[in-house]
Amino acid sequence: MTIGDQRETFLIKPSLLEVAMGEKILDHTTFPLRAIVEHHALFIHNRVDHIDPERQQIFIDGAVLPYDIL
Ligand SMILES: Cc1cc2nc3c(=O)[nH]c(=O)nc-3n(C[C@H](O)[C@H](O)[C@H](O)COP(=O)(O)OP(=O)(O)OC[C@H]3O[C@@H](n4cnc5c(N)ncnc54)[C@H](O)[C@@H]3O)c2cc1C
């Protein structure tokens, strides 16, 4: 399994409500993706430029990656 994201941190969107209510600080709504993901999968930190669903290919950082399930 490969997980790609343009950001190094994941934002827990539902927690934004708690930030707005003053119950949580913004830093507590994110966690580092690489540290968690790399135990289970390959992490690619980059922006996906294009997805070709017919050929099942992802274009990322000048490379073309095939996929079975997206
Ligand atoms: C206030 C609020 C409350 C919510 N409450 C609930 C709830 O109680 N229960 C529930 O099930 N859902 C809830 N949701 C919805 C839930 O947060 C979303 O369904 C979920 O975040 C969607 O996950 P996702 O991974 O599809 O998208 P996202 O969380 O938006 O993640 C998309 C990721 O893709 C990355 N990305 C985007 N474009 C590119 C690109 N071109 N290349 C590389 N990476 C890219 C982004 O950096 C991001 O990390 C809530 C949402 C909000 C805003």
The ligand as an SDF file (V2000), in Angstrom:
LIG
                    3D

 53 58  0  0  0  0  0  0  0  0999 V2000
  -16.3390   20.2310   10.9870 C   0  0  0  0  0  0  0  0  0  0  0  0
  -16.3210   18.8510   10.3520 C   0  0  0  0  0  0  0  0  0  0  0  0
  -16.8350   17.7740   11.0620 C   0  0  0  0  0  0  0  0  0  0  0  0
  -16.8410   16.4980   10.5150 C   0  0  0  0  0  0  0  0  0  0  0  0
  -17.3290   15.4520   11.2540 N   0  0  0  0  0  0  0  0  0  0  0  0
  -17.2940   14.2170   10.7490 C   0  0  0  0  0  0  0  0  0  0  0  0
  -17.7700   13.1080   11.5180 C   0  0  0  0  0  0  0  0  0  0  0  0
  -18.2240   13.2500   12.6600 O   0  0  0  0  0  0  0  0  0  0  0  0
  -17.7330   11.8710   10.9540 N   0  0  0  0  0  0  0  0  0  0  0  0
  -17.2230   11.6650    9.6980 C   0  0  0  0  0  0  0  0  0  0  0  0
  -17.1850   10.5110    9.2330 O   0  0  0  0  0  0  0  0  0  0  0  0
  -16.7700   12.6920    8.9640 N   0  0  0  0  0  0  0  0  0  0  0  0
  -16.7900   13.9670    9.4380 C   0  0  0  0  0  0  0  0  0  0  0  0
  -16.3280   14.9900    8.6950 N   0  0  0  0  0  0  0  0  0  0  0  0
  -15.8830   14.7300    7.3320 C   0  0  0  0  0  0  0  0  0  0  0  0
  -14.5200   14.1310    7.3510 C   0  0  0  0  0  0  0  0  0  0  0  0
  -13.5720   14.9850    7.9630 O   0  0  0  0  0  0  0  0  0  0  0  0
  -14.1610   13.9500    5.8920 C   0  0  0  0  0  0  0  0  0  0  0  0
  -15.0480   13.0320    5.3370 O   0  0  0  0  0  0  0  0  0  0  0  0
  -12.7990   13.4080    5.7480 C   0  0  0  0  0  0  0  0  0  0  0  0
  -11.8520   14.3430    6.2510 O   0  0  0  0  0  0  0  0  0  0  0  0
  -12.5300   13.1810    4.2970 C   0  0  0  0  0  0  0  0  0  0  0  0
  -11.3210   12.5260    4.2690 O   0  0  0  0  0  0  0  0  0  0  0  0
  -10.4740   12.5340    2.9760 P   0  0  0  0  0  0  0  0  0  0  0  0
   -9.1960   11.8290    3.2960 O   0  0  0  0  0  0  0  0  0  0  0  0
  -11.2940   12.0490    1.8160 O   0  0  0  0  0  0  0  0  0  0  0  0
  -10.1900   14.0950    2.6530 O   0  0  0  0  0  0  0  0  0  0  0  0
   -9.3260   15.1140    3.4670 P   0  0  0  0  0  0  0  0  0  0  0  0
   -9.4200   14.8920    4.9310 O   0  0  0  0  0  0  0  0  0  0  0  0
   -9.6890   16.4560    2.9000 O   0  0  0  0  0  0  0  0  0  0  0  0
   -7.8340   14.7660    3.0490 O   0  0  0  0  0  0  0  0  0  0  0  0
   -7.4200   14.9560    1.7290 C   0  0  0  0  0  0  0  0  0  0  0  0
   -5.9200   14.8770    1.7550 C   0  0  0  0  0  0  0  0  0  0  0  0
   -5.4820   14.8860    0.4060 O   0  0  0  0  0  0  0  0  0  0  0  0
   -4.3790   15.7560    0.2740 C   0  0  0  0  0  0  0  0  0  0  0  0
   -4.3810   16.2510   -1.1050 N   0  0  0  0  0  0  0  0  0  0  0  0
   -5.3190   17.0070   -1.7220 C   0  0  0  0  0  0  0  0  0  0  0  0
   -4.9770   17.2190   -3.0020 N   0  0  0  0  0  0  0  0  0  0  0  0
   -3.8030   16.5780   -3.2040 C   0  0  0  0  0  0  0  0  0  0  0  0
   -2.9330   16.4110   -4.3390 C   0  0  0  0  0  0  0  0  0  0  0  0
   -3.2110   16.9340   -5.5480 N   0  0  0  0  0  0  0  0  0  0  0  0
   -1.7950   15.6790   -4.1930 N   0  0  0  0  0  0  0  0  0  0  0  0
   -1.4860   15.1110   -2.9900 C   0  0  0  0  0  0  0  0  0  0  0  0
   -2.2750   15.2210   -1.8910 N   0  0  0  0  0  0  0  0  0  0  0  0
   -3.4070   15.9470   -1.9970 C   0  0  0  0  0  0  0  0  0  0  0  0
   -4.5910   16.8660    1.2990 C   0  0  0  0  0  0  0  0  0  0  0  0
   -3.3450   17.4260    1.6690 O   0  0  0  0  0  0  0  0  0  0  0  0
   -5.2630   16.0990    2.4410 C   0  0  0  0  0  0  0  0  0  0  0  0
   -4.3180   15.6290    3.3960 O   0  0  0  0  0  0  0  0  0  0  0  0
  -16.3210   16.2910    9.2140 C   0  0  0  0  0  0  0  0  0  0  0  0
  -15.7700   17.3710    8.4920 C   0  0  0  0  0  0  0  0  0  0  0  0
  -15.7600   18.6410    9.0520 C   0  0  0  0  0  0  0  0  0  0  0  0
  -15.1710   19.7920    8.2690 C   0  0  0  0  0  0  0  0  0  0  0  0
  1  2  1  0
  2  3  1  0
  2 52  2  0
  3  4  2  0
  4  5  1  0
  4 50  1  0
  5  6  2  0
  6  7  1  0
  6 13  1  0
  7  8  2  0
  7  9  1  0
  9 10  1  0
 10 11  2  0
 10 12  1  0
 12 13  2  0
 13 14  1  0
 14 15  1  0
 14 50  1  0
 15 16  1  0
 16 17  1  0
 16 18  1  0
 18 19  1  0
 18 20  1  0
 20 21  1  0
 20 22  1  0
 22 23  1  0
 23 24  1  0
 24 25  2  0
 24 26  1  0
 24 27  1  0
 27 28  1  0
 28 29  2  0
 28 30  1  0
 28 31  1  0
 31 32  1  0
 32 33  1  0
 33 34  1  0
 33 48  1  0
 34 35  1  0
 35 36  1  0
 35 46  1  0
 36 37  1  0
 36 45  1  0
 37 38  2  0
 38 39  1  0
 39 40  1  0
 39 45  2  0
 40 41  1  0
 40 42  2  0
 42 43  1  0
 43 44  2  0
 44 45  1  0
 46 47  1  0
 46 48  1  0
 48 49  1  0
 50 51  2  0
 51 52  1  0
 52 53  1  0
M  END
$$$$
